[in-house]
Amino acid sequence: MATPIQQSALSSGVARDVRPLLDLIDELRSMGIEQDLPLPQIAVMGDQSSGKSSVLEALSGVPFPRGTGLVTRCPCQLTMKRTDTPWRGRIGVQGSDDISSVNSPGELTAAIERVTAALTAGSSGFSSDCIVVEVRAPNVPDLTLIDLPGIVRTVTAGQDARVIGDVNTMIERFLKQERTIVLAIVPANQDVATVDILERALRVDPTGERTIGVLTKPDLVGEGAEDEVVSVLRNERKPLKLGYVMVKNKSAAELKSGRPSDERRYFREHNVWKTLPSELLGIQNLTTKLTKLLTKRIEKVLPELKWELQEQFAETEAAAERLGAPPPETPRERAKLVLRLFADYCSILRHACRGDYREQVLSQNVELRLRSGADRIFHTLEDAIGQQKPEFEAADFTLKLHQELKALRGRELPGLLNSYFFYGFMARHVEMWRPLIEGAKTALYDSSFAATAALATELLPAYPGMAQAVRDQVAEYLDSSADAIAEKIEEVFKHESDPFISKNELSDAILKVRFERFERALDTVMTACGTGPAQAAKTVVAERNQKETQASTAQAKLAESHAATPSEEDKVPDEKERKKKDDLKEHPLKELVLTSLGRWYMANHGVTSMSMVEDMRTVLIAYWGVAAKRITENTCMLFETHLLAVMAEDVEKQLLSLAQTPDGDADTSTIDTLLAQDDDIRKQRENLKKKKDRVAAALNSVGRFAPNLVARPREPKKEEPPKVPTVPTPGVAPTLVVEPEGQLIESFAFTSNGDNAGFIYWLGTSGRRERFQNPHDKGRLRITSSGLEIGTESLLVARKRMPCWTNDMEGSWICVDFGRNRTFKPTHYTLCNGANEPGFDVLSWAFEGYHAPSELWTDLHSPDSPQRDLPSPWGVATFGVSTQASFRYLRIRHTGLNSRATHQLPICAWEFYGHLYAIPTT
């Protein structure tokens, strides 16, 4: 009698031309490349006792343990290799070198049960460790299959309740792996609408490109219930793109006797099943579909695999290069190494200060470009000082200036300016620049320390003690430099408090202001002239005639009242005056221009009090522009001369003295401290070497298989937050079904506003191990919004107070995406108002998480939570939430109007507290 293994259905299903593809993937898997990137594979999934192991046995010819309840208690990888040698097998645990050989399928079944018992002993009855089974025989297919534990909903007596979450986490991990083919096992006697595995597969594989439904136990379908099964098989009910296949498991009698299943005869003789198309029935048809699908997926992902292997190799090589070789042993060589590393650090720091970013470490890391950061601070200072300029042309300034000049009026003659008022005015207003310059100094020194500290971390990853010593020395230097430069800034203010300027420079500035004012006056006159001379002439003539008529009427009344005869002298007008008036009457446009400009000149250059105001205003405007430019340039020059130009040299002197004794000899004790390496560094170096060798071997294998294969990156998959209505339908939020969060990565407890205990800070500092870097810019999470009018999405996790608010649209929002393999269960969140001026308060909003099962956003605030508001400018507040669910997406949605009566949502920063979970991928 033929053995089950000899009747393996896949033996004829795998064609000769696809075997090299399967061999390549098995070879990569044997190298352990799955530690680095996912490989195409087949995973059998379904409920407990749904017939999974029976399907696996029918596909492979290898008998697996079967029964009711949780039979498969840990994942099992079955690798089959067709050879010309007699049957032989091996079994072990993934990651272990302890491998046992077996000589028959029966021994293999017993060995699987024995290893399973050993892995699950003393635990919850479940293990995530993977059993690895290898079978080599003439009549087995070249294929690798993964058998996963069945979905657990309730535990039995003596079973640990944790097994439910553990099994679900494992199944979800395999489901989400895009290169895994899902064999969804569905008992034919169960309503397909209630099958959990189909719903789970649909969420991760909505197009159905890698899911096949397998109906089992057709012999248990009751008479008269076949129509329901037929509609599923015909892909009419619960349709899948790849459809369904129905197989018949061995009956109890066949299992007891050990005889093979007569599946073909069963389907051929069944009254209903025999009417179905043959390609929907039997293990052979399932085998054919499965083989084609697996080989097609391997062919599709090979260019991507090669690309990913190349990327992994380059990243590993770079990481190994950063760690470098182990430190030398002899004192002389160790001292030389320390001096070389210090010199290299200071050399690159010198380039960073000068703005020369040709060094690779500077070209690849924007945050290390110290000079660029300094230039941004200089420009910000220039803009800030410019914004402090008084509103010289405003009506209230004119009134105030007039009152102050009148109050300070002394013995100066009419037409002369009060110089004491000018000196006092400038002395008072120069002090307005002090906070801005102090702020620029603080920002520059903070930026300098951040860049130099990050450079030490980047250049000295293998020597944390040396990196810390560099940071300490730089901090000490910057502190002393800040004190010295503060004195020089004080001298600048001392000079500016007593206004002084060269005669020509101020004269030129005054003339420029006066000419600009004259241009405005002339423009006003020309505007009054209208569109052309005719129109202007008509206007002037009409006004003049009206005035002459009024004057004649007044004179007539005056003559009547006095009854006096005018003298001859009164009757003869001055010849020049008469000719002037006649000339103006003939040229009305000329009359309009001269009259208007005359009035402007008398108002601005006469000897009245208001003309004095205009003259003083002109001088103040002129001097303010010159002084503002001068103090900005002088301050920036101080920073350039006394910090940026000398920092690298001064720091290098301090570092060299650190490694030497007062006599100039090498300080061996300090050098040993600087070169100390902990076990983690040594372990990292070993792991990187193993990974590099592993990936290099994988690339060689791919190269041998396909020498001309062109590597290609995976097609980008745009992932947007789920699109739902911005204004949800009023009513009760959906009940959150608490699903397994996955493995806990970190917890974050709120202590105070602006603390360093939250998720954003933790992510930006790589677990509080490095200087903070914007996690959005580094690609560690993603921020989206309904659209920003001011600011960028990146600003929301930059931990800075900068103007930022959304467009004016109803229901505006900002959203954080924690990543494909992460979820977050919030307990608190902190917001900072993004408005830089008062009167822009946020009055109402919702804090929402996206609930995937219901495809809805739900507000995480409790209905009885107190009224919330976020005042401006820069108001900061923290709010508590209570939820048992974790989310990939969280967002703030504006639910009303702000204090400006608009829909703009001003938020410039946020922080999250709670629990971060990992959803692993294979």
Order of alpha helices (4+ residues) and beta strands (2+ residues): alpha-beta-alpha-beta-beta-beta-alpha-beta-beta-alpha-beta-alpha-beta-alpha-beta-alpha-alpha-alpha-alpha-alpha-alpha-alpha-alpha-alpha-alpha-alpha-alpha-alpha-alpha-alpha-alpha-alpha-alpha-alpha-beta-alpha-beta-beta-beta-beta-beta-beta-beta-beta-beta-beta
